Amino acid sequence: MVLWLHYLLILSLLTSIFAKFISPDLFWLPAFFGLAFPYLFLLNLLFVLYWLLQFKPIVLFGLLALLISLPTARRYLQWSSVAEKTNAKVFKVTSYNSMLFDLYNWKKNKENRSKILTELSEINPDILCVQEFYTSEDINDYNNLDTVKAILNTRYVHHEYTTTLRKNDHWGMATFSKFPIVNQGKIVFNTRSNNLCIFSDVLVGSDTIRVYNVHLQSISFSKEDNKFLDEVVSEKNATNELENSKSILRRLKRAFVKRSRQADMVALHMSTSPHRIIVCGDFNDTAASYVYHRLSQNLNDAFIQKGAGFGRTYAGEWPQFRIDYILYNKDLVCIDYKRDEETFTDHYPVTAYFEKKNLKN
């Protein structure tokens, strides 16, 4: 029975590895295995240790599965990283889901917005990509557009709004830059959600880099879903287990499908870029997903190249994974990657440091 259970686990692990090649828009079931990859990997590792103690030949199958899955596991965990020393000038790129600068006081702290702004000023990026951006032209305390420009000294900004109320309250995305933005545009996903992708052509020296700022479809759990998940995690007696489980699975499936379509649109647009590119954003999906695979093709991942540790970027209770990314063309040089240890939203800001030496000056 234990033997067959391990066979099933190996099959599930292999399915999770190859799920990234299958668009959920065509077949959504493998996406669930991809979401579970870290747990399947760890369970298989435990089985391998068990069979080693038993001196059973089945251990070879488990070891082979682990070996095949190591490249995917590397996207979740980096053992160590040392920033490269360089005499060249460096520019910093930060991606941050600002959670609307805590507009609705989700954190129950009136000082939270000022803490978010202070955190950004301490990072002091040259290019800042903000997802879930909010600004108001009526209320000075929430004129985040002008405030961020002032504290970072970013003269240039590209903002696109998905929702505007009362003519002066705006929800959307923004890219702030200390370098000139010479061209800009957006990729509209045609959904009811506030998800969007914007791109800004930034002039660094005399070289143009296209910066994509991406926010893909979230799962959008209801209050009941989150309560149910909290009860499961805390091992309380969850109520209406069957109905709540069905609701969560439906939302996951819908989000998988929508994100795959959005990722296809962004990847197609990226393939036509006349410039080298940097991709920043909240993908709302893991590093074993179709979305990540589609958007990272022919690009480097700053975390894989220069990150350290587990790399978790979502600050909520679930999912405990990396869902925010900075990707870049392989002929750009990333010398360091950092994830802030503290955050005042439900995402950690991530920052990549790039050399200018291989750019035109």
SEZA-798630 format. One record per residue (C-alpha): y, z, x; residue number from 1; residue in one letter. Coordinates in steps of 0.1 Angstrom, whole numbers, m for minus. Layout:
BEGIN
v Y	w Z	u X	num NUM	residuo A;
...
//
This chain:
BEGIN
v 0	w 0	u 0	num 1	residuo M;
v 24	w 9	u 28	num 2	residuo V;
v 14	w m23	u 46	num 3	residuo L;
v 22	w m45	u 17	num 4	residuo W;
v 54	w m26	u 11	num 5	residuo L;
v 65	w m35	u 47	num 6	residuo H;
v 55	w m72	u 41	num 7	residuo Y;
v 78	w m72	u 10	num 8	residuo L;
v 106	w m55	u 31	num 9	residuo L;
v 103	w m82	u 58	num 10	residuo I;
v 105	w m109	u 32	num 11	residuo L;
v 136	w m93	u 17	num 12	residuo S;
v 152	w m89	u 51	num 13	residuo L;
v 146	w m126	u 60	num 14	residuo L;
v 160	w m135	u 25	num 15	residuo T;
v 191	w m115	u 33	num 16	residuo S;
v 196	w m133	u 66	num 17	residuo I;
v 193	w m168	u 51	num 18	residuo F;
v 214	w m159	u 20	num 19	residuo A;
v 245	w m170	u 39	num 20	residuo K;
v 234	w m206	u 38	num 21	residuo F;
v 230	w m206	u 0	num 22	residuo I;
v 260	w m209	u m22	num 23	residuo S;
v 259	w m184	u m51	num 24	residuo P;
v 274	w m211	u m72	num 25	residuo D;
v 241	w m230	u m69	num 26	residuo L;
v 217	w m200	u m68	num 27	residuo F;
v 231	w m165	u m70	num 28	residuo W;
v 200	w m143	u m65	num 29	residuo L;
v 199	w m144	u m26	num 30	residuo P;
v 235	w m131	u m25	num 31	residuo A;
v 222	w m97	u m37	num 32	residuo F;
v 198	w m96	u m7	num 33	residuo F;
v 227	w m104	u 16	num 34	residuo G;
v 247	w m76	u 2	num 35	residuo L;
v 218	w m52	u 10	num 36	residuo A;
v 213	w m65	u 45	num 37	residuo F;
v 223	w m33	u 64	num 38	residuo P;
v 199	w m12	u 43	num 39	residuo Y;
v 170	w m37	u 47	num 40	residuo L;
v 176	w m38	u 84	num 41	residuo F;
v 175	w 0	u 88	num 42	residuo L;
v 144	w 3	u 66	num 43	residuo L;
v 126	w m23	u 86	num 44	residuo N;
v 135	w m4	u 118	num 45	residuo L;
v 120	w 27	u 104	num 46	residuo L;
v 88	w 9	u 95	num 47	residuo F;
v 87	w m5	u 131	num 48	residuo V;
v 89	w 30	u 145	num 49	residuo L;
v 62	w 41	u 121	num 50	residuo Y;
v 38	w 14	u 131	num 51	residuo W;
v 45	w 20	u 168	num 52	residuo L;
v 33	w 55	u 164	num 53	residuo L;
v 2	w 42	u 145	num 54	residuo Q;
v m4	w 15	u 172	num 55	residuo F;
v m8	w m10	u 144	num 56	residuo K;
v m4	w m48	u 151	num 57	residuo P;
v 18	w m52	u 120	num 58	residuo I;
v 46	w m38	u 143	num 59	residuo V;
v 49	w m73	u 158	num 60	residuo L;
v 59	w m88	u 125	num 61	residuo F;
v 86	w m61	u 120	num 62	residuo G;
v 98	w m66	u 156	num 63	residuo L;
v 101	w m103	u 150	num 64	residuo L;
v 121	w m98	u 118	num 65	residuo A;
v 144	w m74	u 137	num 66	residuo L;
v 149	w m100	u 165	num 67	residuo L;
v 157	w m127	u 140	num 68	residuo I;
v 182	w m104	u 122	num 69	residuo S;
v 200	w m92	u 153	num 70	residuo L;
v 228	w m119	u 152	num 71	residuo P;
v 236	w m108	u 117	num 72	residuo T;
v 234	w m71	u 126	num 73	residuo A;
v 259	w m78	u 154	num 74	residuo R;
v 285	w m87	u 127	num 75	residuo R;
v 283	w m51	u 114	num 76	residuo Y;
v 281	w m30	u 146	num 77	residuo L;
v 296	w m35	u 181	num 78	residuo Q;
v 284	w m11	u 207	num 79	residuo W;
v 314	w m12	u 230	num 80	residuo S;
v 345	w m31	u 237	num 81	residuo S;
v 370	w m31	u 265	num 82	residuo V;
v 404	w m48	u 261	num 83	residuo A;
v 410	w m75	u 286	num 84	residuo E;
v 438	w m69	u 311	num 85	residuo K;
v 462	w m98	u 312	num 86	residuo T;
v 496	w m106	u 327	num 87	residuo N;
v 502	w m131	u 300	num 88	residuo A;
v 524	w m124	u 270	num 89	residuo K;
v 505	w m112	u 239	num 90	residuo V;
v 512	w m114	u 202	num 91	residuo F;
v 497	w m92	u 175	num 92	residuo K;
v 483	w m104	u 142	num 93	residuo V;
v 476	w m78	u 115	num 94	residuo T;
v 458	w m82	u 81	num 95	residuo S;
v 463	w m55	u 55	num 96	residuo Y;
v 455	w m50	u 18	num 97	residuo N;
v 485	w m29	u 9	num 98	residuo S;
v 472	w m19	u m26	num 99	residuo M;
v 506	w m29	u m40	num 100	residuo L;
v 521	w m2	u m17	num 101	residuo F;
v 505	w 24	u m41	num 102	residuo D;
v 528	w 12	u m69	num 103	residuo L;
v 507	w 30	u m95	num 104	residuo Y;
v 503	w 62	u m75	num 105	residuo N;
v 466	w 59	u m72	num 106	residuo W;
v 466	w 82	u m43	num 107	residuo K;
v 485	w 109	u m63	num 108	residuo K;
v 511	w 112	u m35	num 109	residuo N;
v 547	w 101	u m40	num 110	residuo K;
v 551	w 99	u m3	num 111	residuo E;
v 523	w 73	u 1	num 112	residuo N;
v 545	w 43	u 1	num 113	residuo R;
v 566	w 56	u 29	num 114	residuo S;
v 534	w 65	u 48	num 115	residuo K;
v 522	w 29	u 44	num 116	residuo I;
v 555	w 15	u 57	num 117	residuo L;
v 555	w 40	u 86	num 118	residuo T;
v 519	w 29	u 95	num 119	residuo E;
v 530	w m8	u 96	num 120	residuo L;
v 560	w 1	u 118	num 121	residuo S;
v 538	w 18	u 142	num 122	residuo E;
v 514	w m12	u 144	num 123	residuo I;
v 545	w m34	u 147	num 124	residuo N;
v 527	w m68	u 145	num 125	residuo P;
v 543	w m101	u 153	num 126	residuo D;
v 525	w m116	u 123	num 127	residuo I;
v 515	w m95	u 92	num 128	residuo L;
v 494	w m109	u 64	num 129	residuo C;
v 496	w m87	u 33	num 130	residuo V;
v 472	w m90	u 4	num 131	residuo Q;
v 479	w m73	u m29	num 132	residuo E;
v 516	w m75	u m22	num 133	residuo F;
v 542	w m62	u m47	num 134	residuo Y;
v 580	w m63	u m46	num 135	residuo T;
v 608	w m56	u m70	num 136	residuo S;
v 643	w m71	u m69	num 137	residuo E;
v 656	w m44	u m93	num 138	residuo D;
v 643	w m12	u m78	num 139	residuo I;
v 655	w m5	u m42	num 140	residuo N;
v 627	w 19	u m35	num 141	residuo D;
v 602	w m9	u m43	num 142	residuo Y;
v 619	w m39	u m27	num 143	residuo N;
v 590	w m42	u m3	num 144	residuo N;
v 600	w m77	u 8	num 145	residuo L;
v 633	w m67	u 24	num 146	residuo D;
v 620	w m33	u 35	num 147	residuo T;
v 590	w m48	u 55	num 148	residuo V;
v 613	w m75	u 70	num 149	residuo K;
v 637	w m48	u 82	num 150	residuo A;
v 612	w m23	u 97	num 151	residuo I;
v 592	w m50	u 115	num 152	residuo L;
v 622	w m72	u 124	num 153	residuo N;
v 604	w m102	u 110	num 154	residuo T;
v 630	w m127	u 102	num 155	residuo R;
v 606	w m151	u 86	num 156	residuo Y;
v 585	w m145	u 55	num 157	residuo V;
v 563	w m167	u 33	num 158	residuo H;
v 555	w m151	u m1	num 159	residuo H;
v 537	w m166	u m31	num 160	residuo E;
v 534	w m148	u m64	num 161	residuo Y;
v 506	w m149	u m89	num 162	residuo T;
v 524	w m127	u m115	num 163	residuo T;
v 560	w m121	u m123	num 164	residuo T;
v 573	w m97	u m150	num 165	residuo L;
v 609	w m91	u m162	num 166	residuo R;
v 619	w m119	u m138	num 167	residuo K;
v 622	w m95	u m109	num 168	residuo N;
v 589	w m78	u m105	num 169	residuo D;
v 564	w m98	u m84	num 170	residuo H;
v 527	w m95	u m75	num 171	residuo W;
v 511	w m118	u m50	num 172	residuo G;
v 507	w m122	u m12	num 173	residuo M;
v 531	w m123	u 18	num 174	residuo A;
v 530	w m133	u 54	num 175	residuo T;
v 557	w m119	u 76	num 176	residuo F;
v 565	w m134	u 111	num 177	residuo S;
v 587	w m128	u 140	num 178	residuo K;
v 581	w m164	u 149	num 179	residuo F;
v 596	w m193	u 129	num 180	residuo P;
v 576	w m205	u 99	num 181	residuo I;
v 581	w m243	u 100	num 182	residuo V;
v 558	w m252	u 70	num 183	residuo N;
v 540	w m234	u 42	num 184	residuo Q;
v 518	w m239	u 12	num 185	residuo G;
v 492	w m223	u m10	num 186	residuo K;
v 457	w m229	u m24	num 187	residuo I;
v 455	w m220	u m60	num 188	residuo V;
v 421	w m209	u m73	num 189	residuo F;
v 428	w m215	u m110	num 190	residuo N;
v 414	w m181	u m121	num 191	residuo T;
v 429	w m154	u m142	num 192	residuo R;
v 428	w m130	u m113	num 193	residuo S;
v 456	w m124	u m88	num 194	residuo N;
v 435	w m140	u m60	num 195	residuo N;
v 452	w m166	u m38	num 196	residuo L;
v 453	w m182	u m4	num 197	residuo C;
v 485	w m190	u 14	num 198	residuo I;
v 490	w m208	u 47	num 199	residuo F;
v 520	w m206	u 70	num 200	residuo S;
v 526	w m229	u 101	num 201	residuo D;
v 540	w m205	u 127	num 202	residuo V;
v 558	w m217	u 158	num 203	residuo L;
v 546	w m196	u 187	num 204	residuo V;
v 565	w m208	u 217	num 205	residuo G;
v 564	w m246	u 211	num 206	residuo S;
v 529	w m245	u 197	num 207	residuo D;
v 522	w m244	u 160	num 208	residuo T;
v 494	w m222	u 146	num 209	residuo I;
v 484	w m223	u 110	num 210	residuo R;
v 479	w m188	u 96	num 211	residuo V;
v 458	w m185	u 65	num 212	residuo Y;
v 463	w m154	u 44	num 213	residuo N;
v 433	w m150	u 20	num 214	residuo V;
v 424	w m127	u m9	num 215	residuo H;
v 392	w m136	u m26	num 216	residuo L;
v 377	w m125	u m59	num 217	residuo Q;
v 370	w m88	u m61	num 218	residuo S;
v 342	w m73	u m81	num 219	residuo I;
v 365	w m55	u m106	num 220	residuo S;
v 344	w m26	u m115	num 221	residuo F;
v 354	w m8	u m147	num 222	residuo S;
v 361	w 29	u m149	num 223	residuo K;
v 326	w 34	u m164	num 224	residuo E;
v 310	w 14	u m135	num 225	residuo D;
v 328	w 35	u m109	num 226	residuo N;
v 319	w 67	u m127	num 227	residuo K;
v 282	w 56	u m128	num 228	residuo F;
v 282	w 47	u m91	num 229	residuo L;
v 298	w 81	u m83	num 230	residuo D;
v 271	w 99	u m103	num 231	residuo E;
v 243	w 79	u m85	num 232	residuo V;
v 258	w 86	u m50	num 233	residuo V;
v 262	w 123	u m58	num 234	residuo S;
v 227	w 124	u m73	num 235	residuo E;
v 240	w 136	u m107	num 236	residuo K;
v 222	w 126	u m139	num 237	residuo N;
v 238	w 93	u m146	num 238	residuo A;
v 243	w 84	u m183	num 239	residuo T;
v 235	w 51	u m199	num 240	residuo N;
v 217	w 40	u m167	num 241	residuo E;
v 203	w 7	u m181	num 242	residuo L;
v 236	w m5	u m196	num 243	residuo E;
v 257	w 5	u m167	num 244	residuo N;
v 233	w m11	u m142	num 245	residuo S;
v 234	w m44	u m162	num 246	residuo K;
v 272	w m42	u m162	num 247	residuo S;
v 274	w m38	u m124	num 248	residuo I;
v 249	w m66	u m118	num 249	residuo L;
v 269	w m89	u m141	num 250	residuo R;
v 301	w m82	u m123	num 251	residuo R;
v 285	w m86	u m89	num 252	residuo L;
v 270	w m120	u m99	num 253	residuo K;
v 303	w m132	u m114	num 254	residuo R;
v 322	w m122	u m82	num 255	residuo A;
v 296	w m138	u m59	num 256	residuo F;
v 300	w m171	u m78	num 257	residuo V;
v 338	w m171	u m79	num 258	residuo K;
v 342	w m161	u m43	num 259	residuo R;
v 318	w m189	u m32	num 260	residuo S;
v 340	w m215	u m50	num 261	residuo R;
v 372	w m201	u m36	num 262	residuo Q;
v 357	w m200	u 0	num 263	residuo A;
v 347	w m237	u m4	num 264	residuo D;
v 382	w m246	u m13	num 265	residuo M;
v 397	w m227	u 16	num 266	residuo V;
v 371	w m241	u 41	num 267	residuo A;
v 379	w m276	u 29	num 268	residuo L;
v 416	w m271	u 34	num 269	residuo H;
v 410	w m256	u 68	num 270	residuo M;
v 390	w m286	u 79	num 271	residuo S;
v 421	w m308	u 74	num 272	residuo T;
v 445	w m286	u 94	num 273	residuo S;
v 464	w m305	u 121	num 274	residuo P;
v 469	w m272	u 140	num 275	residuo H;
v 447	w m244	u 154	num 276	residuo R;
v 442	w m217	u 129	num 277	residuo I;
v 440	w m180	u 124	num 278	residuo I;
v 424	w m167	u 92	num 279	residuo V;
v 433	w m132	u 79	num 280	residuo C;
v 423	w m116	u 47	num 281	residuo G;
v 404	w m95	u 23	num 282	residuo D;
v 372	w m116	u 16	num 283	residuo F;
v 358	w m89	u m7	num 284	residuo N;
v 324	w m97	u 8	num 285	residuo D;
v 302	w m87	u 37	num 286	residuo T;
v 295	w m104	u 70	num 287	residuo A;
v 260	w m114	u 58	num 288	residuo A;
v 275	w m134	u 29	num 289	residuo S;
v 279	w m171	u 21	num 290	residuo Y;
v 317	w m165	u 20	num 291	residuo V;
v 319	w m152	u 55	num 292	residuo Y;
v 295	w m179	u 68	num 293	residuo H;
v 316	w m206	u 51	num 294	residuo R;
v 350	w m194	u 64	num 295	residuo L;
v 338	w m185	u 99	num 296	residuo S;
v 322	w m218	u 108	num 297	residuo Q;
v 334	w m230	u 142	num 298	residuo N;
v 357	w m199	u 145	num 299	residuo L;
v 355	w m166	u 164	num 300	residuo N;
v 355	w m132	u 147	num 301	residuo D;
v 380	w m108	u 164	num 302	residuo A;
v 358	w m78	u 156	num 303	residuo F;
v 326	w m94	u 171	num 304	residuo I;
v 345	w m105	u 202	num 305	residuo Q;
v 366	w m73	u 209	num 306	residuo K;
v 357	w m47	u 182	num 307	residuo G;
v 338	w m15	u 186	num 308	residuo A;
v 318	w 7	u 162	num 309	residuo G;
v 307	w 1	u 127	num 310	residuo F;
v 339	w m18	u 117	num 311	residuo G;
v 342	w m6	u 81	num 312	residuo R;
v 374	w m18	u 66	num 313	residuo T;
v 371	w m6	u 30	num 314	residuo Y;
v 383	w 29	u 26	num 315	residuo A;
v 367	w 35	u m9	num 316	residuo G;
v 333	w 50	u m15	num 317	residuo E;
v 316	w 16	u m21	num 318	residuo W;
v 310	w m8	u m4	num 319	residuo P;
v 310	w 10	u 30	num 320	residuo Q;
v 312	w m23	u 49	num 321	residuo F;
v 336	w m46	u 67	num 322	residuo R;
v 352	w m69	u 41	num 323	residuo I;
v 386	w m76	u 59	num 324	residuo D;
v 385	w m101	u 87	num 325	residuo Y;
v 406	w m119	u 114	num 326	residuo I;
v 390	w m152	u 125	num 327	residuo L;
v 404	w m177	u 149	num 328	residuo Y;
v 399	w m210	u 168	num 329	residuo N;
v 376	w m207	u 198	num 330	residuo K;
v 402	w m220	u 222	num 331	residuo D;
v 425	w m191	u 214	num 332	residuo L;
v 421	w m160	u 235	num 333	residuo V;
v 417	w m127	u 218	num 334	residuo C;
v 419	w m98	u 242	num 335	residuo I;
v 417	w m68	u 219	num 336	residuo D;
v 409	w m58	u 183	num 337	residuo Y;
v 418	w m25	u 166	num 338	residuo K;
v 412	w m9	u 132	num 339	residuo R;
v 435	w 19	u 124	num 340	residuo D;
v 417	w 52	u 121	num 341	residuo E;
v 439	w 63	u 91	num 342	residuo E;
v 450	w 44	u 60	num 343	residuo T;
v 470	w 52	u 29	num 344	residuo F;
v 454	w 25	u 8	num 345	residuo T;
v 418	w 15	u 0	num 346	residuo D;
v 417	w m8	u 30	num 347	residuo H;
v 422	w m2	u 68	num 348	residuo Y;
v 446	w m24	u 85	num 349	residuo P;
v 430	w m46	u 113	num 350	residuo V;
v 448	w m61	u 142	num 351	residuo T;
v 439	w m87	u 168	num 352	residuo A;
v 458	w m93	u 200	num 353	residuo Y;
v 461	w m129	u 213	num 354	residuo F;
v 472	w m143	u 246	num 355	residuo E;
v 500	w m168	u 247	num 356	residuo K;
v 490	w m182	u 281	num 357	residuo K;
v 470	w m211	u 266	num 358	residuo N;
v 498	w m220	u 242	num 359	residuo L;
v 527	w m243	u 249	num 360	residuo K;
v 558	w m223	u 259	num 361	residuo N;
//
